[in-house]
Amino acid sequence: MTAISRGSLGATLVLVVSVAALSTIVVDLNGLAPAGLSPGASEKATFHAVPAYDYSTLRESIIYGRASLGETRRAMTERDPASLSNTIHALYLMRWHRGVVHLLNGMWDNDQEKYPELAWDLIVKRPARIALASTLNRIRIIKTESQLEFIRIHRDDPHEFNRAQVAIALGYNGDPQDLEYLRAMGDGVNHYVAQSAVTALSLFGGEQARRTLSELEEKHRGNPRGVLIKQLLREAYDWPPFKPVIPSR
């Protein structure tokens, strides 16, 4: 199989919504330290004046499950931390490709010798590593305690983009114990984290998450957050249910 099946298209469309939600976040690189280091220990990343590749096209190929291993490796050279992190989330859709799974494991193990061209200075930092932990957790399913622990220890990270990545990761994981956290983040004052948390609730699935999202929509009805939640409810949960109009006689 070299592309996503038609039955997976709905999940793919929700993924596109989550990528779009996160891509609006402005990242302060000085606050994104490598995992395990304090924010002050990070160095500024050096951006290329001209991107080495067409990363939007590479990301699209990944989202639709048709990227080659070479294209996937090129996508991991991207210099924009937000886009790189979102592409790592999308690599779940390439789980059928053994080479991509080996690449993800190598990134988690920091195997720079095998994959020297990757943007390692960004991959070792929290946003990308949270996304990586999430993708590996979804692919492996079992024996992912270290990935889940890494995600959850950053729930109260001081940087909004890291908290946004945590929210998306917990939404994909779908553990009911995280619903209250996502509710709180979705109801919070930080616009970016709230946007990501309600998107995460749309990825979560199940009646509890749908009810949580509905309650947030009711509370925020009439403002932009409420509009987004209403859209997510319709796309992810087909809610509210369609009520046919019965013509009067």
LUMPA-850271 format. One record per atom (N, C-alpha, C, O, CB): x, y, z. Coordinates in steps of 0.001 Angstrom, whole numbers, padded with zeros to 6 digits, always signed. Glycine has a CB too. Example, Ala and Ser with C-alpha at 12.3 -4.5 7.8 and 13.67 -1.06 7.14 Angstrom:
BEGIN
+013190-005690+007800;+012300-004500+007800;+013200-003300+007800;+014236-003319+008465;+011308-004473+009046;+012850-002250+007080;+013670-001060+007140;+012900+000030+007870;+013409+001138+008039;+014084-000598+005725;
END
This chain:
BEGIN
+000856-001200+000000;+000000+000000+000000;+000885+001241+000000;+001765+001373+000851;-000965+000010+001238;+000663+002142-000935;+001533+003308-001053;+000809+004617-000827;+001395+005680-001027;+002175+003328-002397;-000438+004574-000419;-001182+005796-000132;-002267+005472+000866;-002590+004304+001085;-001781+006415-001421;-002833+006496+001472;-003877+006252+002458;-005121+005754+001756;-005397+006115+000612;-004184+007524+003271;-005868+004919+002459;-007097+004383+001904;-008200+005421+001973;-008110+006401+002712;-007512+003110+002639;-009243+005188+001190;-010372+006111+001197;-010986+006188+002589;-011463+007246+002999;-011431+005679+000170;-010976+005055+003330;-011557+005038+004670;-010795+005891+005653;-011333+006275+006692;-011622+003639+005182;-009525+006200+005334;-008713+007028+006220;-008798+008511+005878;-008187+009342+006549;-007276+006578+006166;-009561+008843+004828;-009571+010220+004366;-010124+011175+005410;-009627+012291+005560;-010373+010330+003100;-011162+010738+006140;-011731+011612+007165;-010713+011977+008221;-010617+013136+008623;-012924+010954+007816;-009947+010989+008675;-008908+011256+009675;-007846+012178+009105;-007305+013027+009813;-008268+009946+010160;-007546+012007+007818;-006557+012867+007184;-007020+014310+007151;-006227+015220+007394;-006262+012385+005778;-008291+014534+006854;-008818+015886+006800;-008758+016544+008162;-008467+017736+008261;-010244+015882+006283;-009032+015778+009227;-008914+016327+010575;-007459+016657+010872;-007172+017668+011514;-009469+015337+011623;-006535+015815+010409;-005116+016104+010583;-004759+017416+009909;-004015+018219+010471;-004256+014966+010021;-005281+017645+008709;-004998+018894+008010;-005488+020079+008828;-004828+021116+008879;-005650+018898+006619;-006656+019928+009475;-007168+020991+010341;-006201+021254+011480;-005936+022408+011818;-008555+020623+010894;-005661+020175+012085;-004746+020355+013214;-003455+021013+012775;-002915+021860+013487;-004445+019019+013878;-002951+020631+011604;-001741+021266+011075;-001997+022742+010808;-001153+023587+011107;-001271+020561+009784;-003162+023053+010243;-003496+024449+009976;-003616+025240+011260;-003210+026400+011321;-004787+024547+009186;-004178+024613+012296;-004347+025304+013574;-002997+025647+014184;-002810+026745+014708;-005163+024444+014548;-002059+024715+014118;-000763+024948+014735;+000125+025861+013911;+001005+026532+014451;-000067+023643+014962;-000100+025889+012612;+000808+026649+011751;+000682+028149+011937;+001527+028900+011450;+000559+026305+010311;-000358+028606+012633;-000507+030041+012867;+000307+030520+014057;+000370+031722+014315;-001961+030383+013078;+000928+029606+014785;+001654+029973+015995;+003002+030577+015638;+003751+030020+014836;+001840+028753+016908;+003304+031711+016236;+004594+032359+016030;+005559+031828+017079;+005286+031906+018277;+004472+033920+016110;+006681+031292+016632;+007614+030645+017543;+008782+031558+017874;+009442+032091+016982;+008121+029345+016946;+009029+031732+019163;+010218+032446+019633;+011306+031416+019845;+011283+030678+020830;+009934+033257+020952;+012271+031360+018922;+013277+030304+018975;+014124+030368+020231;+014658+029344+020656;+014166+030380+017768;+014263+031527+020834;+015061+031621+022044;+014434+030861+023201;+015118+030522+024167;+015253+033065+022425;+013139+030591+023109;+012460+029887+024194;+012357+028402+023976;+011821+027697+024831;+011100+030442+024383;+012856+027893+022852;+012720+026483+022546;+014057+025784+022758;+014865+025653+021839;+012219+026280+021104;+014267+025344+023985;+015531+024703+024313;+015486+023229+023979;+014403+022645+023933;+015867+024899+025783;+016651+022600+023740;+016674+021152+023563;+016061+020460+024767;+016129+020964+025888;+018105+020656+023338;+015463+019301+024525;+014821+018569+025608;+015798+018344+026751;+016921+017882+026551;+014273+017231+025104;+015344+018680+027959;+016170+018485+029132;+017000+019682+029504;+017651+019677+030549;+017051+017337+028927;+017000+020737+028661;+017777+021932+028959;+016837+023074+029264;+015670+023049+028875;+018712+022294+027790;+017338+024068+029954;+016533+025238+030255;+016408+026102+029012;+017269+026045+028134;+017142+026041+031419;+015321+026926+028918;+015167+027754+027723;+016370+028627+027427;+016674+028882+026262;+013963+028616+027862;+017065+029095+028466;+018210+029958+028244;+019399+029257+027641;+020345+029906+027193;+018610+030579+029509;+019365+027909+027625;+020508+027170+027106;+020439+026978+025602;+021400+026498+025000;+020605+025832+027781;+019319+027344+024980;+019187+027119+023543;+019947+028183+022760;+020228+029276+023253;+017708+027113+023133;+020268+027820+021523;+020907+028756+020624;+019946+029086+019501;+019070+028289+019165;+022229+028187+020072;+020108+030247+018931;+019257+030599+017800;+019542+029665+016636;+020694+029372+016314;+019474+032069+017382;+018449+029200+016007;+018620+028399+014806;+018932+029325+013635;+018466+030464+013587;+017353+027545+014518;+019716+028828+012706;+020075+029614+011542;+019138+029244+010400;+019085+028082+009997;+021560+029387+011146;+018397+030221+009871;+017470+029976+008795;+018141+030256+007450;+018892+031219+007298;+016213+030832+008966;+017847+029388+006483;+018328+029626+005137;+017489+030730+004506;+016275+030783+004701;+018277+028331+004288;+018136+031607+003752;+017396+032670+003080;+016417+032071+002077;+015300+032566+001923;+018362+033647+002377;+016833+031009+001397;+015970+030317+000445;+015850+028868+000902;+016867+028202+001094;+016533+030412-001022;+014613+028359+001082;+014460+026965+001514;+015146+026008+000559;+015152+026213-000654;+012987+026602+001633;+015725+024960+001126;+016440+023994+000296;+015487+023208-000594;+015859+022803-001695;+017243+023039+001169;+014253+022986-000122;+013273+022202-000867;+011907+022878-000766;+011714+023812+000012;+013207+020740-000335;+010973+022388-001562;+009587+022848-001478;+008913+022041-000373;+008352+020975-000623;+008827+022687-002860;+008976+022562+000850;+008512+021794+001995;+006994+021628+002021;+006491+020641+002557;+008971+022452+003266;+006274+022565+001460;+004811+022418+001407;+004426+021209+000558;+003532+020447+000923;+004152+023700+000839;+005106+021036-000580;+004829+019891-001447;+005240+018588-000773;+004533+017585-000874;+005556+020044-002788;+006384+018598-000086;+006822+017404+000628;+005826+017031+001710;+005500+015856+001880;+008205+017618+001236;+005337+018035+002451;+004373+017770+003524;+003074+017206+002964;+002476+016303+003550;+004090+019051+004318;+002646+017741+001837;+001418+017232+001220;+001579+015765+000825;+000662+014967+001019;+001044+018076-000015;+002733+015408+000275;+002979+014014-000093;+002940+013110+001130;+002448+011984+001060;+004328+013879-000802;+003456+013601+002245;+003437+012821+003485;+002016+012670+003994;+001604+011571+004366;+004317+013481+004559;+001256+013771+004016;-000119+013724+004534;-000966+012730+003752;-001831+012066+004323;-000764+015118+004479;-000724+012624+002456;-001496+011692+001641;-000805+010342+001459;-001221+009528+000635;-001764+012303+000293;+000254+010113+002238;+000853+008785+002317;+001568+008324+001075;+001699+007120+000856;-000177+007813+002639;+002043+009258+000239;+002666+008846-001010;+004120+009289-001126;+004705+009196-002205;+001883+009388-002166;+004710+009766-000038;+006106+010226-000079;+007063+009041-000101;+006788+007993+000484;+006415+011133+001131;+008175+009218-000775;+009246+008228-000729;+010073+008457+000532;+009911+009471+001211;+010141+008305-002004;+010964+007508+000843;+011847+007686+001993;+012751+008899+001778;+012995+009666+002710;+012695+006416+002231;+013247+009073+000554;+014098+010224+000269;+013366+011537+000487;+013928+012478+001048;+014611+010153-001153;+012116+011607+000046;+011324+012817+000249;+011065+013069+001727;+011077+014211+002186;+010003+012716-000501;+010831+011989+002464;+010586+012131+003900;+011829+012652+004612;+011735+013514+005485;+010153+010789+004508;+012985+012131+004238;+014226+012621+004840;+014463+014088+004491;+014924+014862+005330;+015416+011770+004376;+014149+014468+003260;+014298+015874+002889;+013351+016755+003704;+013712+017869+004083;+014035+016064+001385;+012147+016260+003974;+011184+017031+004776;+011712+017294+006177;+011361+018297+006799;+009846+016294+004859;+012557+016392+006676;+013107+016534+008027;+014299+017488+008086;+014938+017615+009130;+013520+015181+008556;+014603+018160+006968;+015652+019189+006970;+015056+020584+007100;+015791+021571+007083;+016494+019099+005691;+013745+020681+007228;+013087+021994+007272;+013577+022817+008454;+013811+022287+009540;+011566+021829+007349;+013731+024131+008228;+014291+025016+009241;+013236+025749+010065;+013581+026448+011018;+015187+026014+008588;+011963+025605+009720;+010912+026260+010490;+010412+025297+011564;+009877+024240+011228;+009743+026720+009566;+010573+025634+012858;+010236+024674+013928;+008774+024256+013938;+008468+023088+014180;+010579+025264+015266;+007854+025206+013676;+006431+024868+013692;+006090+023901+012575;+005426+022889+012800;+005577+026130+013571;+006546+024214+011370;+006245+023347+010232;+006909+021982+010379;+006306+020960+010050;+006696+024008+008931;+008145+021959+010871;+008833+020687+011074;+008068+019816+012071;+007882+018622+011838;+010273+020927+011567;+007628+020409+013175;+006892+019646+014187;+005593+019089+013623;+005243+017939+013887;+006596+020523+015405;+004880+019895+012849;+003622+019441+012274;+003830+018341+011240;+003003+017437+011115;+002890+020605+011646;+004933+018416+010500;+005241+017352+009541;+005566+016059+010264;+005208+014982+009788;+006411+017759+008637;+006233+016143+011401;+006519+014937+012187;+005225+014291+012653;+005111+013066+012640;+007414+015273+013398;+004238+015100+013071;+002924+014537+013389;+002355+013795+012183;+001809+012701+012325;+001953+015647+013839;+002482+014389+011004;+001899+013808+009796;+002573+012504+009389;+001991+011725+008634;+001983+014796+008659;+003790+012249+009873;+004496+011019+009495;+003787+009761+009976;+004124+008660+009542;+005902+011042+010046;+002814+009909+010862;+001984+008756+011237;+001334+008143+009999;+001147+006929+009928;+000899+009172+012259;+000995+008975+009041;+000334+008497+007827;+001296+007770+006892;+000878+007215+005875;-000308+009658+007096;+002591+007774+007237;+003589+007015+006486;+004022+005762+007244;+005072+005191+006951;+004806+007892+006187;+003225+005336+008208;+003614+004212+009072;+003724+002894+008310;+004349+001951+008795;+002611+004058+010201;+003128+002821+007128;+003219+001617+006313;+004623+001422+005728;+004960+000327+005277;+002194+001674+005193;+005443+002485+005734;+006765+002460+005097;+007817+002109+006165;+008072+002892+007080;+007094+003848+004414;+008409+000940+006032;+009379+000476+007028;+010545+001439+007182;+011021+001667+008294;+009900-000899+006650;+011005+002003+006078;+012119+002943+006138;+011786+004191+006931;+012645+004729+007632;+012542+003328+004751;+010534+004665+006829;+010118+005843+007588;+010044+005514+009080;+010420+006338+009914;+008752+006361+007082;+009568+004330+009417;+009532+003924+010829;+010949+003853+011394;+011191+004276+012524;+008822+002555+010989;+011890+003316+010603;+013294+003292+011039;+013824+004713+011215;+014578+004991+012147;+014169+002518+010022;+013426+005603+010317;+013837+007006+010425;+013322+007619+011720;+014079+008296+012415;+013329+007813+009218;+012067+007402+012058;+011486+007936+013288;+012205+007390+014515;+012490+008132+015455;+009993+007604+013362;+012498+006093+014506;+013236+005506+015629;+014635+006106+015731;+015132+006353+016830;+013327+003977+015475;+015264+006339+014587;+016584+006957+014595;+016553+008377+015124;+017474+008807+015820;+017168+006947+013209;+015493+009108+014796;+015350+010464+015317;+015164+010443+016833;+015734+011276+017537;+014165+011175+014645;+014372+009498+017338;+014168+009399+018784;+015468+009033+019492;+015751+009525+020585;+013081+008361+019104;+016259+008159+018856;+017535+007712+019443;+018689+008658+019139;+019830+008393+019516;+017879+006326+018938;+018386+009771+018450;+019402+010775+018120;+020544+010179+017284;+021717+010451+017538;+019965+011393+019407;+020190+009377+016304;+021176+008707+015464;+021623+009651+014339;+021208+009506+013189;+020595+007388+014878;+022463+010605+014690;+022907+011599+013727;+023900+011025+012721;+024073+011576+011633;+023527+012769+014448;+024541+009937+013076;+025501+009330+012151;+024779+008705+010963;+025257+008790+009831;+026354+008269+012873;+023630+008078+011213;+022892+007423+010133;+022131+008425+009285;+021961+008223+008082;+021931+006396+010700;+021671+009506+009907;+020863+010499+009195;+021482+011889+009385;+020884+012741+010042;+019383+010479+009701;+022651+012125+008827;+023394+013360+009146;+022760+014638+008607;+023032+015724+009119;+024783+013254+008609;+021921+014523+007581;+021416+015741+006925;+020218+016359+007634;+019811+017467+007283;+021038+015432+005500;+019646+015683+008613;+018425+016179+009247;+018696+017437+010065;+019836+017730+010424;+017814+015100+010139;+017636+018168+010349;+017752+019410+011137;+017823+019054+012624;+016885+019304+013381;+016540+020376+010857;+018945+018468+013025;+019070+017928+014381;+018968+019002+015457;+018472+018738+016552;+020383+017199+014524;+019434+020209+015153;+019365+021260+016168;+017918+021585+016528;+017651+022068+017628;+020079+022522+015677;+016978+021326+015612;+015560+021522+015891;+014902+020241+016389;+014015+020296+017242;+014845+022021+014646;+015320+019096+015873;+014703+017817+016233;+014901+017497+017709;+014036+016869+018320;+015279+016692+015378;+016029+017918+018299;+016270+017612+019711;+015537+018568+020651;+015499+018352+021862;+017757+017656+020002;+014953+019630+020082;+014240+020584+020926;+012817+020123+021186;+012285+019264+020484;+014233+021967+020283;+012208+020716+022217;+010945+020201+022727;+009812+020110+021704;+009174+019060+021632;+010506+021048+023843;+009524+021140+020909;+008333+021001+020064;+008412+019815+019110;+007464+019038+018998;+008120+022263+019270;+009550+019679+018419;+009691+018566+017485;+009743+017234+018220;+009193+016240+017745;+010946+018744+016633;+010398+017210+019374;+010512+015943+020108;+009167+015529+020708;+008886+014335+020804;+011569+016062+021220;+008342+016474+021108;+006991+016140+021569;+006194+015536+020415;+005506+014531+020588;+006268+017400+022133;+006291+016156+019233;+005613+015613+018060;+006135+014222+017724;+005360+013337+017363;+005789+016547+016860;+007437+014029+017841;+008048+012729+017572;+007555+011681+018567;+007233+010558+018180;+009580+012835+017627;+007498+012044+019840;+006990+011117+020860;+005552+010728+020549;+005174+009567+020703;+007079+011747+022269;+004748+011695+020112;+003356+011425+019773;+003239+010455+018605;+002461+009502+018659;+002637+012721+019443;+004009+010698+017555;+003922+009847+016365;+004375+008426+016678;+003737+007469+016240;+004768+010431+015223;+005462+008271+017426;+005919+006935+017802;+004910+006242+018711;+004699+005035+018592;+007280+007013+018494;+004286+006989+019613;+003268+006417+020485;+002094+005879+019670;+001557+004818+019990;+002780+007463+021492;+001697+006585+018637;+000577+006151+017805;+000940+004950+016939;+000099+004083+016697;+000107+007296+016925;+002182+004891+016473;+002600+003791+015604;+002851+002519+016408;+002408+001440+016016;+003860+004177+014825;+003554+002639+017523;+003941+001456+018289;+002780+000882+019103;+002671-000335+019251;+005093+001797+019214;+001931+001734+019620;+000752+001374+020424;+001128+000822+021792;+000615+001294+022807;-000093+000351+019684;+002019-000174+021841;+002436-000751+023117;+003896-000377+023399;+004646-000007+022496;+002256-002298+023108;+004272-000483+024666;+005630-000185+025117;+006034+001233+024706;+007116+001457+024164;+006627-001214+024544;+005143+002175+024977;+005412+003575+024640;+005445+004449+025900;+005192+005652+025838;+004346+004101+023656;+005758+003832+027036;+005742+004576+028301;+006689+005777+028264;+006357+006846+028774;+006122+003651+029460;+007863+005602+027664;+008828+006708+027657;+008317+007869+026812;+008528+009031+027159;+010194+006232+027127;+007643+007560+025700;+007098+008634+024865;+005961+009370+025573;+005903+010600+025548;+006603+008067+023530;+005052+008611+026206;+003935+009242+026910;+004425+010072+028093;+003903+011154+028361;+002941+008180+027391;+005424+009561+028792;+005981+010321+029920;+006577+011633+029424;+006391+012678+030046;+007057+009490+030667;+007291+011576+028307;+007896+012790+027772;+006825+013808+027406;+006986+015002+027662;+008761+012466+026548;+005737+013342+026810;+004646+014256+026447;+004052+014893+027693;+003888+016112+027748;+003550+013514+025657;+003732+014093+028677;+002988+014597+029841;+003834+015487+030751;+003284+016366+031415;+002445+013433+030646;+005130+015293+030802;+005941+016147+031684;+006026+017573+031142;+006497+018472+031838;+007358+015561+031847;+005576+017783+029911;+005597+019133+029334;+004207+019767+029282;+004002+020747+028566;+006189+019089+027933;+003261+019220+030028;+001903+019790+030021;+001883+021237+030496;+001074+022036+030023;+000980+018955+030899;+002764+021576+031422;+002804+022943+031957;+004056+023683+031507;+004550+024569+032205;+002738+022919+033483;+004562+023313+030344;+005753+023959+029801;+005512+025471+029682;+004416+025888+029306;+006126+023349+028418;+006518+026294+029995;+006322+027747+029935;+006104+028281+028523;+005567+029376+028361;+007506+028438+030540;+006509+027534+027499;+006360+028034+026137;+005054+027542+025531;+004753+026348+025560;+007549+027599+025268;+004281+028472+024983;+002952+028149+024459;+002992+027130+023330;+002097+026291+023231;+002273+029402+023976;+004010+027184+022477;+004053+026239+021367;+004276+024817+021861;+003722+023872+021300;+005148+026627+020383;+005080+024657+022903;+005276+023325+023474;+003979+022785+024070;+003659+021608+023902;+006372+023361+024545;+003228+023650+024770;+001943+023214+025333;+000957+022862+024214;+000163+021931+024346;+001347+024318+026245;+001017+023611+023122;+000151+023297+021981;+000478+021925+021407;-000424+021161+021062;+000289+024368+020891;+001766+021611+021303;+002166+020296+020812;+001713+019192+021768;+001284+018125+021329;+003687+020239+020620;+001809+019445+023064;+001340+018472+024048;-000150+018212+023861;-000593+017063+023875;+001624+018965+025482;-000919+019280+023687;-002362+019130+023515;-002680+018248+022315;-003497+017333+022421;-003026+020499+023351;-002043+018510+021173;-002286+017699+019978;-001885+016246+020234;-002596+015325+019831;-001508+018268+018766;-000758+016040+020896;-000293+014683+021188;-001287+013933+022071;-001562+012756+021838;+001079+014725+021865;-001825+014613+023085;-002790+013968+023972;-004109+013713+023254;-004801+012739+023548;-003028+014824+025217;-004457+014587+022313;-005656+014350+021516;-005524+013091+020676;-006455+012290+020602;-005941+015544+020620;-004379+012916+020047;-004141+011697+019269;-004112+010456+020164;-004565+009387+019754;-002824+011813+018495;-003583+010591+021383;-003462+009437+022270;-004827+008954+022747;-005049+007748+022853;-002584+009783+023466;-005744+009873+023037;-007115+009496+023356;-007329+008827+024694;-008205+007971+024820;-007608+008613+022325;-006544+009198+025706;-006717+008635+027051;-007658+009535+027849;-007381+010726+027988;-005339+008485+027783;-008777+008995+028386;-009739+009823+029119;-009140+010616+030276;-009687+011651+030657;-010829+008959+029645;-008025+010151+030843;-007427+010879+031962;-006931+012265+031547;-006692+013113+032406;-006276+010075+032551;-006773+012506+030246;-006269+013794+029769;-007384+014759+029346;-007100+015881+028925;-005332+013569+028606;-008636+014337+029452;-009728+015183+028987;-009848+016480+029785;-010093+017540+029210;-011029+014420+029057;-009680+016403+031088;-009815+017615+031897;-008708+018610+031591;-008937+019820+031595;-009804+017267+033381;-007513+018105+031326;-006422+018995+030930;-006769+019696+029622;-006582+020906+029496;-005098+018211+030787;-007272+018940+028651;-007612+019538+027360;-008779+020512+027499;-008826+021531+026811;-007955+018446+026336;-009716+020200+028385;-010814+021140+028627;-010264+022460+029179;-010640+023541+028726;-011851+020529+029612;-009373+022352+030158;-008807+023556+030773;-008017+024373+029761;-008127+025599+029736;-007910+023181+031956;-007220+023711+028924;-006445+024422+027914;-007367+025029+026847;-007119+026132+026360;-005422+023473+027260;-008423+024303+026495;-009365+024803+025502;-010184+025975+025994;-010744+026730+025200;-010278+023710+025076;-010253+026127+027306;-011016+027211+027927;-010092+028317+028432;-010548+029286+029039;-011869+026671+029082;-008792+028166+028179;-007806+029087+028736;-007695+030390+027976;-008346+030603+026953;-006476+028434+028774;-006844+031260+028511;-006704+032605+027948;-005707+032662+026798;-005722+033616+026019;-006281+033572+029026;-004845+031661+026678;-003859+031664+025604;-004516+031175+024315;-004945+030025+024216;-002636+030780+025970;-004584+032060+023347;-005303+031770+022101;-004728+030556+021388;-005479+029680+020957;-005261+032978+021173;-003415+030490+021258;-002783+029421+020497;-002980+028065+021156;-003297+027083+020485;-001306+029702+020331;-002793+028011+022464;-002959+026749+023181;-004422+026320+023147;-004719+025139+022965;-002467+026878+024642;-005337+027274+023321;-006765+026955+023283;-007157+026388+021923;-007886+025400+021844;-007604+028201+023598;-006672+027015+020858;-006968+026548+019507;-006475+025117+019310;-007166+024291+018713;-006330+027479+018464;-005290+024832+019810;-004731+023490+019684;-005491+022484+020544;-005695+021343+020130;-003255+023496+020069;-005912+022901+021739;-006621+021992+022643;-007983+021595+022089;-008362+020427+022172;-006790+022636+024013;-008725+022544+021525;-010026+022175+020961;-009842+021313+019716;-010652+020427+019447;-010850+023437+020622;-008771+021574+018950;-008457+020696+017823;-008136+019299+018330;-008553+018308+017731;-007276+021256+017000;-007393+019215+019432;-007061+017921+020023;-008319+017170+020444;-008398+015952+020280;-006133+018106+021224;-009299+017883+020984;-010552+017238+021374;-011297+016695+020164;-012030+015712+020276;-011440+018220+022134;-011115+017324+019010;-011740+016803+017797;-011026+015541+017306;-011640+014691+016662;-011739+017873+016697;-009731+015419+017610;-008974+014226+017237;-009218+013070+018192;-009007+011909+017840;-007496+014541+017189;-009663+013388+019399;-009759+012444+020512;-010713+011295+020216;-010369+010127+020401;-010206+013163+021764;-011915+011635+019753;-012928+010620+019476;-013680+010209+020730;-013172+010345+021843;-012290+009404+018843;-014889+009708+020544;-015676+009208+021670;-016647+010234+022223;-016518+011436+021991;-014764+008752+022764;-017623+009726+022962;-018688+010567+023480;-018198+011563+024519;-018669+012699+024550;-019768+009712+024070;-017259+011160+025373;-016770+012080+026405;-016101+013311+025792;-016331+014438+026229;-015785+011359+027331;-015283+013082+024789;-014606+014200+024135;-015606+015061+023376;-015500+016287+023379;-013514+013690+023182;-016565+014431+022732;-017587+015189+022005;-018392+016059+022962;-018698+017212+022657;-018524+014238+021237;-018733+015500+024124;-019503+016266+025115;-018671+017426+025663;-019189+018527+025854;-019966+015347+026273;-017392+017184+025913;-016510+018242+026388;-016423+019373+025377;-016489+020547+025739;-015120+017688+026676;-016274+019012+024113;-016186+020012+023052;-017506+020775+022925;-017504+021986+022703;-015820+019344+021711;-018615+020078+023063;-019927+020734+022978;-020102+021751+024101;-020639+022837+023882;-021056+019689+023033;-019651+021401+025297;-019767+022327+026429;-018907+023565+026215;-019304+024671+026580;-019365+021631+027735;-017726+023379+025621;-016873+024524+025322;-017492+025390+024221;-017389+026616+024259;-015471+024052+024903;-018126+024755+023256;-018776+025524+022183;-019904+026374+022736;-020090+027522+022332;-019315+024585+021091;-020651+025801+023660;-021758+026548+024272;-021227+027745+025056;-021808+028829+025007;-022589+025630+025200;-020122+027550+025778;-019553+028626+026576;-018985+029735+025701;-019072+030909+026060;-018472+028084+027491;-018409+029382+024564;-017730+030363+023712;-018541+030712+022467;-018010+031289+021517;-016367+029837+023300;-019797+030370+022472;-020642+030638+021312;-020678+032143+021019;-020866+032968+021913;-022075+030096+021548;-020493+032466+019751;-020543+033869+019353;-019189+034523+019216;-019097+035633+018692;-021342+034630+020326;-018117+033858+019681;-016779+034416+019492;-015986+033491+018558;-016443+032385+018271;-016041+034591+020869;-014815+033917+018079;-014072+033104+017109;-013756+031691+017602;-013757+030746+016812;-012787+033799+016754;-013486+031541+018897;-013200+030199+019412;-014434+029310+019263;-014328+028146+018875;-012753+030263+020899;-015590+029862+019571;-016824+029105+019428;-017096+028710+017989;-017606+027620+017728;-017982+029902+019961;-016760+029585+017054;-016945+029281+015636;-016056+028107+015233;-016503+027197+014536;-016631+030521+014765;-014789+028128+015675;-013873+027029+015372;-014387+025720+015974;-014383+024686+015307;-012459+027343+015903;-014826+025766+017228;-015304+024549+017887;-016519+023988+017157;-016641+022775+016983;-015651+024831+019361;-017401+024858+016741;-018588+024401+016006;-018187+023698+014721;-018766+022673+014361;-019519+025583+015689;-017186+024253+014025;-016685+023623+012801;-016085+022260+013099;-016327+021301+012366;-015643+024517+012123;-015301+022165+014172;-014667+020897+014532;-015696+019852+014946;-015552+018676+014611;-013663+021110+015660;-016718+020261+015659;-017787+019337+016038;-018466+018756+014803;-018776+017566+014754;-018821+020045+016923;-018687+019595+013826;-019357+019143+012604;-018460+018188+011814;-018927+017164+011318;-019750+020350+011729;-017168+018525+011698;-016275+017718+010871;-015845+016422+011555;-015707+015389+010899;-015054+018525+010506;-015632+016473+012875;-015102+015295+013571;-016189+014399+014153;-016020+013182+014226;-014177+015730+014674;-017306+014998+014568;-018340+014231+015271;-019702+014269+014578;-020673+013690+015067;-018486+014751+016675;-019763+014959+013431;-021048+015103+012736;-022114+015588+013714;-023215+015041+013780;-021480+013758+012087;-021763+016627+014470;-022619+017138+015535;-022888+018638+015325;-021963+019373+014979;-021966+016888+016920;-024110+019104+015523;-025276+018332+015976;-025817+017429+014877;-025572+017669+013695;-026378+019272+016457;-026549+016395+015263;-027085+015465+014259;-028019+016183+013292;-028715+017132+013652;-027830+014304+014943;-028009+015705+012071;-028881+016293+011055;-030338+015988+011382;-030704+014847+011662;-028519+015763+009647;-031153+017024+011340;-032591+016864+011596;-033338+017220+010301;-033379+018382+009896;-033072+017778+012810;-033919+016214+009668;-034633+016512+008423;-035841+017405+008687;-036525+017279+009703;-035080+015213+007734;-036074+018295+007757;-037226+019174+007858;-038441+018467+007273;-038457+018086+006102;-036965+020521+007135;-039447+018302+008108;-040666+017639+007648;-041661+018728+007225;-042100+019525+008053;-041276+016707+008773;-042003+018755+005965;-042920+019810+005488;-044275+019705+006183;-044805+018614+006391;-043106+019718+003951;-044804+020840+006527;-046117+020864+007151;-047201+020651+006114;-047051+021011+004946;-046340+022179+007887;-048270+020072+006556;-049375+019811+005629;-050477+020854+005806;-051493+020802+005112;-049944+018390+005846;
END
